Amino acid sequence: MRPETELDAGHRRLLGLLGLAIFFEGYGRSIVSVTLRPIGQDLGVPAPELSYALAIISAGALGVLVLGHLTDRFGRRRLLLGCVLLYSLLGAATATARTLPALVVWQAAARMFQEGALSAAVVIAVEETPALRRGLAQGVLGVANSIGSGLGAFLLGFIGLFPGGWRGLCLVSLLPVGLIPFLRGAIPESRRWTLRAPRSRQLLPRAYRGRMLAGLAVFFLGMSYDVAGFAFTAFWPMSRHGWSAARTSALIVVAGGAGLPGFWFGGRLTDRVGRRRSAALFLVGLAAAEAVFFLGGPGALWPSFTAMVFCQAGKTTVLRSWAPELFPTSLRGTASSQLAAGGVLGSMAGLAAAGALGAALADIGLGITLVASAGLVAAVLAYCLPETGGLELETASPEVP
């Protein structure tokens, strides 16, 4: 592959297309968390049970283990398009749920393909953008994905105008179905995947097993408090401080929007100083911001939520850049999906721990804060992974016979 250092028009167009493909992934992934209180009121479910439900929904993302393998076998583009179609249909079907178990089933199925679409888009971006700009490329995708999540928070302020309330918001997930024909003709297949050497076996070579173990630990811990904290950012102001849906929506949209430059900053920083130091900075920063959000008073919500979004954006950018760089092209989709699955297990464990601690302490906010200490451990373990910033993929992760 020819060495490149800048994002030309072709790279920017590709990132725009990939961002469009995962824009509604962000919406579909976040809409249940954003409407958690209305869902709980409608279905008659208390906060601890909602936390457990979110943990089970997260388990659907473990299906990425299968989808990641298929990405290596059949191509990144095919899996991306198929996942966009399926997460749209399944997300919209959530509107039919009349019980908490039914909602969990629909959302868990949608989560599998949401994770698959995101994973395929990330791998395409890593394989197609210049080595010195891979972090920035992931930051661009992160912004698109996060704005999709923000759309759900924005629409929360108008929930009363949608037929069925939160159910009507779920039906918005159908919009990407109309984009499939366009994306099919516009998104190219990864050149690195097209030119890959055939591999007779799909087991991870011994040389990469240490990387996998360290990566799994970082992703598990790094996602445990991330998901637990953000799952309750709409619920907390409404239940603890008595905020209205419109005021909570404003917090998430405005303060969250102020934190979005974290994607750009994280991309620039990880390209400039490397993956290790950047990851440690954002992992610790997110843990501190969550503690202030859930332990501080109403006046702390706006600045701490901005800091949460900023640090999560930076952390997400670094880890999404790093994960595919750690493994060779022939196994990149499979191995990256295994790290993603580690993050899913971490998010499930974090939600379950937050629910258990919240019930035991009669304070879900304190429970989430205790879970956030995992970020400090993840920051230390990040130094067990090799630095891959600025290296061509074939140098950072060569094929091993």
N, C-alpha and C positions, 0 to 999 in steps of 0.2 A: 504494500500500500504506500502511496506517495506521502511524504511528510507534509503536513499542513499546519498552519498556526492560526488561521482566521476563519470565521464563519462567512462563507461567500453566499451569494443569492440562493444557490441550490440548497445549502445547509439550512439557511433561514426558512426557505419554503418547506423543507422536510420537517423542521421543528414546528412550524405552524400547523401542518397537517397532523402530526402526532399529537400536538396540543389539543387540536379539535377533537381527535379521537378519544382523548381521556378527559376532556372538559366535563362531560356528563358522568364519567366515572366518579369524579369528585362529588358531583351532585348526588348521585345514587348512594354513594358510600356514607354521606353525611346526613341525609335527610331524616333518617330515623333518630339519630342523636339530637339533631336540631329540634325535632318535634317530640322529643321524649316526654315532656310534661303533658302536652295534649293527648298523646297516645296513652300515657298512664291513666289520665282522667277518663278517657273514653273506654278503655278496657278494664278499668278498676284495678290497676296494678301499682303497688308501692315501689319506692326507689330501690331498695335492695334487690327486689325481683327483676326490676328493669336492668340492673347492673349484670345480673346473671344471664339475662336474655341477650344482652349485647355481647357477652362473652361467648355464648353459643353461636350467635350470628357470625362472630369472627371466625369460628371454626370452619365455616364454609370456604374461607380463603385457603384452607389447606389443600383444596382441590388444585391449587396452582402447581403442586408437585407433579400431577399428571400433565397439566397444560404446559409446564416448562419442558418436560421431556418431548412432548409433541412439537413444541417450538423448535427444538434442535432437529427433529426428524423431518417435519413437513414445512418448516419455514416460519419466520417471524411474522410476515405480513398476513398469511392465511389465518393464523391464530388470533392476531390482533382484530381482524375484521369479524371473525366469528364470535369473539368475546364481546365486542361492542354490541352486536345484535342481541345476544343472549342476556347480557346484563340489563339492557333496556327493557326487554320483554318481562323478565322476572321482577325487575324493580317496580314496574307498573302494576304487576299482578299483586303486589303487596297491598294495594288499595282494597282488595277483596277480603282481607283478613278481619275476622270477627272475634278472634281469641288471640292471646299472646302466643301460644304454640304455632298457630297458623302464620302469624307475622314472622316468627323466627324461621320457619321453614322457607318461606318465600325469600326472605332477606339473606339467609345462609346460602341458598342456591345462587342468588344474584351476586353475592360476595365472591364466590368462586371465579366468576367470569370478570368481575371488576378487577380482581387481583391479576387474572390472566392478561387482561388488556393492558394494565399498567406495566406489568413485567415485560410484555412483548415490546411496548413502546420504548421503555427504558433501554432494552437491549439494542433495538434498532438505532437509537440515538447514540449510544456508546460506540457502536460499530461503525457508524457513518460520519461522526464528527471528528475534527482534528484533536490530536492528543492533548494539546495545550489549552483546549477549550471544552473538554468534555464536562468539566464541572459547570461551566457557564451554560452549556446545553441542557443539563439536567435542571438548572435553575429556571430556565425558560419553560420547560415542561412542568415544573413544580408550580409556577405562577398560573399557568392555564388550569392545572388540576385544582389548585386552591381557589381560584375564582369560581370554578364550578361548585365547589363546596360553599363558597360565599353566596352563590345564587340561592341556595336553600335557606340560608340565614336571612337573606334579603326578603324572600317570599314569605318567611315566617311572620313578618310584620303585616302581611295582607292575608293571613290564613283565613280570616273570616269571610273573605270574598270568594274563596275556592269552594265549590260544591264538595261537601263531605269533610271540609277542613283539612286535616293532615292527609286524608285519603286522596284528595284532589292534588295535593303537592306530590304525592307518589306518582300520579299519572303523567307528570311532566317528564318522567324518565323515558317516555316513549319517543321523545323528539329525535334522538340519535338514529332511529330506524330509517328516517328519511335521508340521512347522510351516507348510509352504507354504499349506494351506487357511486357517489362522488369519491369517497375515500378509496373504494376498490380500484378506480381508475387512476387515482392520483398518488397513492403511497407506493413506492417501489420496494422490492425485496432487498434485504441487506446484501451488499456485495461480498462481505466477508463470509456470510453463510453460504452464498452461491458458490464461492471458490473454496469452501472448506474441504479438507481431506476426509474421505469416508472413514468411519471408525467402526470397527467390528464389535466393540464392547462399550457399554455405557457406564461402567463403574468408574468412580473417581480414582485417578491414579494416586499411589501412595504419596508422591511428592506434594500433592495438594490437600491431603487430609488434615494436616495441621492448620492450614488456612481455614478449612471448613469449620473445624472445631472452634477456633478463635472467633471466626465470623458469626457462627451460631450464637455464641455467648453474647457478643456485642449486640446483635440484632434482637435477641430475646430480651435482654435487659433494657435496651434502648427503646423498645416498643411497649414494654410493660407499663410504664408510667405515662408515656405519650398518649396512648389511646384512652387509658383510664381518666386522665385529666381532661382531655378534650370532649370525651363523651358526656361530661357533666357541666360543660361551660354554659350551656343554655339553661339547664335544670337548676344550677346553683343560684344564680341571681333571682330567679323566679320563686324558688321554694324558700331559700334562706332570707333573702332581702325583700321579698314581695314585689319584685319588678314585674311590669306588664310584659306581654309578648312583644309589643312594639318597642319598648325600651330595651329589652334584651336583644332584639334584632338589631337595633342601632349599635349596641355594644359590639356585637359580633362583626357586623359589616364595617363600621367605621374604625373601631380599634383594631379589628383583625386586618382590615385593609392597610392600616398604618404599619402593620408588621410584615406585609408582603415583600418589601425590599430585602427581607432575609434570604429569599431565594437568590436574588441577584448577588447580594453580598456573600452568601455562602458559596455560590459558584465561583465568584472571583477569588475569594479567600482560599478555597481548596485548590484552585489552579495555581495560586501564587505561593502558598506556604505548605501545601501538601494535605493529604487526607487525614493523617494522624492528629496533628495539632488542631485542625479545624473541627474534627469530630469531637475531640475532648472539650473544646470550648463550648460548642453548642449543646452537648449532652449535659454538662454541668449547668449551663445557663437556663435550659428548659426546666431542670429540677428546681432551681431557685425561683423561677418565675411562677411555677405551679404552687409552690409553698406560699408565696405572697398572695396569689389569687384566692386560695381556699382558706387561708388563715387570717388575711387582712379584712378590713371592713369594706363597706360599699365604695368608699373613696379609692380603694386600691384596685378595684376591678378593671378600670379602664387601662391604666399604665401596665398592670401586670399581665392583662390579656394581650396587649400589644407585644410585650416582651415574650410571652408564650408563643405567639404566632411567629415572631421573628426568629426565635431560637429553633422552633420546630421546623421552620422553612429551611434554615441553614443546615440543621441536622439531616433532614430528609435529602437535601441536595447532595451532601457529602456521601451519605450511605448509598444513595442510588447511583452515584458516580463510581463508588468504590467496589460495590458487589460484583458487577459484571467484569471488572478489570482483573479480578483475582483468579479467573479461570480461563482455560483455552476456548477457542471458538466452537470446537466440536461439542463441548459440554457446557457452554456458557448459559444457555437457557435453563438446562437442568439444574446446574449448581446454583445459579442465581435464585431459582425458584425454591431451592432448599433453604437458602438464607431467608427468603421472604417467609417461608413456612415457619422458620425459627422466630421471626418477628410476630407472626400470627399467634404462635403458642405463647409468646411473651405477652401479647395484648390480652389474650384470654386469661392468663394467669394474673395479670395486673388488674383486670376488671373483677375477677373472682376475689382476689385479695382485697381490693377496695370495698367490694360488697360485704365481705366477711368482717373486715376491720370497721367499716362504717356501721354495721349492725351491732358489733360488740361494743363500740365506743359511742353509739347513738349519734354519730357525726360522720357523714360520708366524706365531708371535706377533709377532716383530719385523717381519715383512712387513705384518701388519695395522696395526701402529703407524705405519709409514711411510705407508700409505695414508690414515690418519686425519688427516694434515696437510691434506688437502683441505678439512676443516671450517673451517680458518682462512681460506682463500680464499673459501669460500661465505659466511662471515660478512661479509666486505667487500663482496661483490657484492650482498648483500641490500639494501644502501642504494641500488642502482640501480633498485629497484622502488618504485612509488608507495605512500604510506601510505594504507590503506583502512579502518583501524580506526574504528568508530563511524559510518561513512557508510552511508546507504541504498544498496543495490546499484545503483539507477538513477542515483544521483549519482556513485558511484565508477566505474561502467562503463556509461555511457549507450549506447544503440543508435546506430550510425552508419550512415547510408544507404549 
